[in-house]
Amino acid sequence: MTLQQLEYFLAALHDGSFSAAAERLHLAQPSLSEQVRRLEAELGLPLFARVGRGVTPTEAALALRPHAEAALAAVAEAREAVVQQRELQGGIATFGTFGSARWYPGTQIVAAFRRRHPKVRVRLVGQNSSEVATAVRDGDLEAGLVALPIDDTGLDVRPIMHDEIVYASADPAHLKKPVTIAQLAAAPLILTDTSFGLEDPTRRQLFELAQRAGVTIEPEIDVEDLETAIDLAARGFGDTLVARGVLLSLGRRVPKRLGWVPFADPLYDTFAFINRRGARLSPAAREFMTLAEERMTAMADELKTKPPRRHQPEA
């Protein structure tokens, strides 16, 4: 019994005719018929009853069908696995990320990927989650790691991690207790991602919460990157928001003059993988997502215990 015989058998079963099956497979009809006859001889039972120009399956054929389909599917999967390995011997893996991804295990993910696939180049693209979502939707990127919420039209979204956002200030008086949205609206705020405005997921969360509370959030200072916001806040020019995952990554580089408290109603960044709905991902994209999930899950476990949710600034 060969894979070719099983393929020809299933083709004849599907088309109800040796000639039609041979034509679809671009074969001579006698070649297909001969292979089916050899299969019948090996099994010791007829698989088809010849009726006019066509054939009808016997009970033996119906019993063989699921096993033949499973065998061919297994071979296809095995071939695909080998192809995947071959494809990861060169080329480039392009993946979309949000702007502050470097504070998460971004470098660890790239390092792990390169250790496993040193011949594959890596290209990380994106400054903001909304930008990455658009690129994935348009087909410019296969997949990405984003912060929610985003416009998920045409996308498959798989959340993988939550990270608490805290209120950071150099003024101890601002950190006596958890902050409410109303207090946030009255604070001297420094916010990031100024170019993206309400397309930025964190800003969108804040402004939606403020709207429901009947207040307005108007930052006194708008900047692009988080490092600038943290530095300005540590110098006393205003207060900012920062995720605990970023504080964990910064470690001792967090300015000593900066402290933080949680929100009265805890506020979180939610990170998720996205790809075009129904799209088949390349081996490189799947591998990158697997490694990203491993590292992000490890970070989520670490965030259960550190850094602390409250920290007073040092004098």
C-alpha positions as CSV (number, residue, x, y, z in Angstrom):
1,M,0.0,0.0,0.0
2,T,1.5,3.3,-1.1
3,L,0.6,6.9,-0.5
4,Q,0.1,7.3,-4.3
5,Q,-2.4,4.5,-4.3
6,L,-4.3,6.1,-1.4
7,E,-4.3,9.4,-3.2
8,Y,-5.6,7.9,-6.4
9,F,-8.2,5.9,-4.4
10,L,-9.5,9.1,-2.7
11,A,-9.6,11.0,-6.0
12,A,-11.7,8.3,-7.7
13,L,-13.9,8.2,-4.6
14,H,-14.4,12.0,-4.8
15,D,-15.0,12.2,-8.5
16,G,-17.0,9.0,-8.9
17,S,-15.0,8.1,-12.0
18,F,-11.5,6.9,-12.8
19,S,-11.3,9.1,-15.9
20,A,-12.5,12.2,-14.1
21,A,-10.0,11.6,-11.3
22,A,-7.2,11.0,-13.7
23,E,-8.0,14.2,-15.6
24,R,-8.0,16.3,-12.4
25,L,-4.7,14.8,-11.4
26,H,-3.3,15.2,-14.9
27,L,-2.7,11.5,-15.3
28,A,-3.4,8.9,-17.9
29,Q,-6.6,7.0,-16.9
30,P,-5.0,3.5,-17.2
31,S,-2.2,4.6,-14.7
32,L,-4.7,5.6,-12.1
33,S,-6.9,2.5,-12.6
34,E,-3.8,0.2,-12.4
35,Q,-2.8,1.6,-9.0
36,V,-6.3,1.2,-7.6
37,R,-6.4,-2.4,-8.9
38,R,-3.1,-3.1,-7.1
39,L,-4.5,-1.6,-3.9
40,E,-7.6,-3.8,-4.2
41,A,-5.4,-6.9,-4.8
42,E,-3.4,-6.1,-1.6
43,L,-6.5,-5.6,0.5
44,G,-8.2,-8.7,-1.0
45,L,-11.5,-6.8,-1.6
46,P,-12.9,-4.6,-4.3
47,L,-13.1,-0.9,-3.5
48,F,-15.3,0.1,-6.4
49,A,-18.2,-1.4,-8.4
50,R,-17.9,-0.4,-12.0
51,V,-21.2,1.1,-13.2
52,G,-21.3,2.4,-16.8
53,R,-18.6,5.1,-17.1
54,G,-18.4,5.7,-13.4
55,V,-17.7,3.8,-10.2
56,T,-19.5,3.5,-6.8
57,P,-17.7,2.8,-3.6
58,T,-18.1,-0.6,-1.8
59,E,-18.3,-1.0,2.0
60,A,-14.6,-1.7,2.0
61,A,-14.0,1.7,0.3
62,L,-16.1,3.5,2.8
63,A,-14.2,1.8,5.7
64,L,-10.8,2.7,4.1
65,R,-11.6,6.3,3.4
66,P,-11.0,7.9,6.9
67,H,-7.8,6.0,7.3
68,A,-6.5,7.0,3.8
69,E,-7.4,10.7,4.6
70,A,-5.7,10.5,7.9
71,A,-2.5,9.0,6.4
72,L,-2.3,11.6,3.7
73,A,-3.0,14.4,6.2
74,A,-0.2,13.1,8.5
75,V,2.2,13.0,5.6
76,A,1.2,16.6,4.7
77,E,1.8,17.7,8.3
78,A,5.2,16.0,8.4
79,R,6.2,17.7,5.1
80,E,5.1,21.1,6.5
81,A,7.1,20.5,9.6
82,V,10.2,19.9,7.5
83,V,9.4,22.9,5.3
84,Q,9.1,25.1,8.4
85,Q,12.6,24.1,9.5
86,R,13.9,24.8,6.1
87,E,12.3,28.2,6.0
88,L,13.9,29.2,9.3
89,Q,17.3,28.7,7.8
90,G,17.3,32.2,6.2
91,G,15.2,35.2,5.4
92,I,13.8,37.7,7.8
93,A,11.2,37.6,10.7
94,T,9.2,40.8,10.8
95,F,7.0,41.5,13.9
96,G,5.0,44.5,15.0
97,T,5.4,45.8,18.6
98,F,4.2,48.9,20.6
99,G,6.7,51.6,21.4
100,S,7.5,50.7,25.0
101,A,8.0,47.0,24.1
102,R,11.7,47.5,24.9
103,W,10.8,47.7,28.6
104,Y,9.2,44.3,28.3
105,P,11.1,41.1,27.3
106,G,11.7,42.4,23.8
107,T,15.5,42.0,23.8
108,Q,15.1,38.6,25.5
109,I,12.7,37.4,22.7
110,V,15.0,38.6,20.0
111,A,18.0,36.9,21.7
112,A,16.2,33.6,22.1
113,F,15.0,33.7,18.5
114,R,18.5,34.4,17.2
115,R,20.0,31.6,19.3
116,R,17.5,29.1,17.8
117,H,17.6,30.5,14.3
118,P,20.9,32.4,13.8
119,K,20.5,32.6,10.0
120,V,17.1,34.4,10.2
121,R,17.2,38.2,10.4
122,V,14.9,40.0,12.8
123,R,13.0,43.2,12.2
124,L,10.8,44.8,14.9
125,V,8.4,47.4,13.6
126,G,6.0,49.9,15.2
127,Q,5.9,52.8,17.6
128,N,2.3,52.4,18.8
129,S,-0.3,49.7,19.0
130,S,-2.8,51.4,16.7
131,E,-0.1,51.7,14.1
132,V,0.8,48.0,14.4
133,A,-2.9,47.0,14.2
134,T,-3.3,49.0,11.0
135,A,-0.2,47.4,9.4
136,V,-1.4,43.9,10.3
137,R,-4.9,44.6,9.0
138,D,-3.5,46.0,5.7
139,G,-1.2,42.9,5.3
140,D,2.0,44.9,5.7
141,L,2.8,42.8,8.9
142,E,1.8,39.2,9.6
143,A,1.4,39.6,13.3
144,G,2.2,41.8,16.3
145,L,2.1,42.3,20.0
146,V,0.0,45.3,21.0
147,A,-1.6,47.0,24.0
148,L,-5.4,46.9,24.1
149,P,-7.8,48.5,23.2
150,I,-7.4,48.7,19.5
151,D,-9.7,48.6,16.5
152,D,-9.9,44.9,16.0
153,T,-11.8,45.0,12.7
154,G,-10.5,42.0,10.6
155,L,-8.1,40.9,13.3
156,D,-7.8,37.9,15.6
157,V,-6.9,39.1,19.1
158,R,-5.4,36.9,21.8
159,P,-4.7,38.6,25.1
160,I,-1.7,37.1,27.0
161,M,-0.8,39.5,29.9
162,H,-2.1,42.2,32.1
163,D,0.2,44.9,33.6
164,E,-0.9,47.3,36.3
165,I,-0.5,51.0,35.6
166,V,0.5,53.2,38.6
167,Y,0.5,56.9,39.2
168,A,4.1,58.3,39.6
169,S,5.2,61.5,41.3
170,A,8.1,63.1,43.0
171,D,5.7,64.8,45.5
172,P,4.9,62.6,48.5
173,A,1.7,64.6,49.0
174,H,0.4,63.2,45.7
175,L,1.0,59.7,46.8
176,K,-0.8,59.4,50.2
177,K,-3.5,57.1,48.9
178,P,-4.6,55.4,45.6
179,V,-5.6,57.9,42.9
180,T,-9.1,58.3,41.5
181,I,-9.8,59.4,37.9
182,A,-11.2,62.7,39.3
183,Q,-7.9,63.3,41.1
184,L,-6.0,62.4,37.9
185,A,-7.9,65.0,36.0
186,A,-6.9,67.7,38.5
187,A,-3.2,66.7,38.5
188,P,-0.3,68.2,36.6
189,L,0.1,65.4,34.1
190,I,2.8,64.4,31.8
191,L,1.6,61.9,29.2
192,T,3.4,60.0,26.5
193,D,2.7,59.1,22.8
194,T,1.7,62.6,22.0
195,S,1.8,62.0,18.2
196,F,-0.9,59.3,18.5
197,G,-3.2,61.0,20.9
198,L,-6.4,59.0,21.5
199,E,-5.1,56.3,19.1
200,D,-2.8,55.4,22.0
201,P,-4.5,52.6,24.0
202,T,-3.5,53.9,27.4
203,R,-4.7,57.5,26.6
204,R,-7.9,56.0,25.2
205,Q,-8.5,54.2,28.5
206,L,-7.9,57.3,30.5
207,F,-10.1,59.6,28.5
208,E,-12.9,57.0,28.4
209,L,-12.8,56.7,32.2
210,A,-12.7,60.5,32.6
211,Q,-15.7,60.9,30.3
212,R,-17.7,58.4,32.3
213,A,-16.7,60.3,35.5
214,G,-17.7,63.6,34.0
215,V,-14.2,65.1,34.1
216,T,-11.6,66.1,31.5
217,I,-8.0,65.1,31.3
218,E,-5.6,67.7,29.9
219,P,-1.9,67.0,30.3
220,E,0.3,69.9,31.1
221,I,3.2,68.3,29.3
222,D,3.0,66.0,26.2
223,V,6.0,63.9,25.2
224,E,6.7,61.0,22.9
225,D,8.7,58.5,25.0
226,L,8.3,57.1,28.5
227,E,11.9,57.8,29.5
228,T,11.4,61.5,29.0
229,A,8.1,61.5,31.0
230,I,9.8,59.6,33.9
231,D,12.8,62.0,34.0
232,L,10.5,65.1,34.0
233,A,8.3,63.6,36.7
234,A,11.4,62.8,38.8
235,R,12.5,66.4,38.5
236,G,9.1,67.6,39.8
237,F,7.7,69.1,36.6
238,G,4.5,67.0,36.8
239,D,3.2,63.5,37.5
240,T,3.0,60.6,35.0
241,L,1.7,57.1,34.5
242,V,3.9,54.1,34.3
243,A,3.3,50.3,34.2
244,R,4.8,48.1,36.8
245,G,6.4,46.0,34.1
246,V,8.4,49.1,33.1
247,L,9.5,49.7,36.7
248,L,10.5,46.1,36.9
249,S,12.7,46.4,33.8
250,L,14.2,49.6,34.9
251,G,15.1,48.3,38.3
252,R,17.8,50.5,39.9
253,R,17.5,52.9,37.0
254,V,14.2,54.2,38.4
255,P,15.0,57.7,39.8
256,K,15.1,57.6,43.6
257,R,13.1,60.8,43.7
258,L,10.1,59.1,42.0
259,G,7.4,57.2,44.0
260,W,4.1,55.7,42.9
261,V,0.7,54.5,44.1
262,P,-2.0,52.4,42.3
263,F,-5.3,53.7,41.1
264,A,-8.3,53.4,43.4
265,D,-9.9,51.3,40.7
266,P,-6.9,49.4,39.4
267,L,-5.9,50.3,35.8
268,Y,-4.2,47.8,33.6
269,D,-2.4,47.6,30.2
270,T,-3.6,44.4,28.5
271,F,-1.2,43.0,25.9
272,A,-2.3,40.7,23.1
273,F,-1.1,39.0,19.9
274,I,-2.9,40.0,16.8
275,N,-2.9,38.7,13.2
276,R,-5.3,39.0,10.3
277,R,-8.4,37.0,10.8
278,G,-8.1,33.5,9.3
279,A,-4.6,34.2,7.9
280,R,-2.0,31.4,8.0
281,L,1.1,32.6,9.8
282,S,4.6,31.8,8.5
283,P,6.9,29.6,10.6
284,A,9.0,32.6,11.6
285,A,5.9,34.5,12.9
286,R,4.7,31.5,14.8
287,E,8.1,30.9,16.4
288,F,8.4,34.6,17.4
289,M,4.9,34.5,19.0
290,T,5.8,31.3,20.9
291,L,8.9,32.9,22.3
292,A,7.2,36.2,23.1
293,E,4.4,34.3,25.0
294,E,7.0,32.4,27.0
295,R,8.8,35.5,28.1
296,M,5.7,37.6,28.7
297,T,4.2,34.8,30.9
298,A,7.4,34.7,32.9
299,M,7.3,38.4,33.4
300,A,3.6,38.3,34.5
301,D,4.6,35.7,37.2
302,E,7.3,38.0,38.4
303,L,5.0,41.0,38.6
304,K,2.9,39.2,41.1
305,T,5.5,39.9,43.8
306,K,7.6,42.9,42.5
307,P,7.9,45.8,42.2
308,P,5.7,47.0,45.0
309,R,2.4,48.6,44.1
310,R,3.3,51.5,46.4
311,H,6.6,53.3,46.8
312,Q,7.4,56.6,48.4
313,P,10.0,58.9,46.8
314,E,13.3,59.3,48.6
315,A,14.3,62.8,49.7
